[in-house]
Amino acid sequence: MQLKYHSAAEEKGIYIISACGVDCIPTDLGVAFLQQKFIGTLNSVDIYLELWEEGEKTPGPAINYGTWESAVYILAHVKELKTLRRQLFTTPLPNFKPKLEPNGGLFSHQHPSEEKIEAFWFSATLYGEGWKESLPDANDAYVIPVNRALCAKVKGRNPAYGSTCVCLVLSAITLITESDKMPPGGGVYPPGFAFAKTSLVEQLNENGVTFEIVFEKDLHFPKH
């Protein structure tokens, strides 16, 4: 989408903001939230995702088969996605280790029960490190280790249905009502960049998808 339509969207003044569900809004907009709250220069962010069922475990699937089918179609085009991502992101990510054993049972053709849907929660914990000091010139480089850490958490109930709908609807409303706070001129953007200067985080907080700072601290590394 970005490679094919960004220039055309800019020419026509159209915004295309994909990935506005619960898979991406908490992490992508969460990084933007962390960056805004970080006093200094944010250098890196580690993200930890967690899903859990509140209270006593209920029988039955957690996610409808349609989600599984979508994942299968994505995997069917994974070679195309790899090529596109190499064009968009030229620096490769490190390999994920250790390799995890496959596990199933979450998906079914049957719709999950309302009880199970409402019992499920998600959280994305974002841990960032950087420097307290800002460089006087953008071309300068730091000569000291990172010395500040900031941790944020994004949390919500019913990720597959409830929180996804909240993220999607509020993203659409923000696109209509706050386009003056978005990147000028239109284009194809991820949500974290598109909505970074809007009130979307505040709206999500008011509707059950919460963004909060968990802790901040100074980092001290031993001198060699």
Summary of the structure (lengths in Angstrom):
residues: 224
radius of gyration: 19.7
end to end distance: 48.1
largest distance: 59.8
contacts: 575
relative contact order: 0.24
helix: 38%
strand: 24%
